[in-house]
Amino acid sequence: MMWHSAWGFGSTGGLLGLLVVVLLVVGIVSLFAFLTRPARHAPPPFTPPAPPLDPALQILRERVARGEIDQAEFDERRRALGG
């Protein structure tokens, strides 16, 4: 008795069967990867907002950054502002 290939497709039935198995494995792996991936649109973790900066202190910091005043003068003026 002769062995017949899968689904009655003759000699190409074996290749077709192999293709079906490969596609099935790829589909299962893709489904697993899709279901286990982290959410892309998850909300960021909560961080409390930073306290508002005193505008005068911010100006002093900018002046130090530009080199208009030195650290000693910055510290003196910051103490005068109460910060």
Secondary structure as UniProt FT lines:
FT   HELIX           6..8
FT   HELIX           10..12
FT   HELIX           13..36
FT   TURN            40..41
FT   HELIX           55..66
FT   HELIX           71..81
//
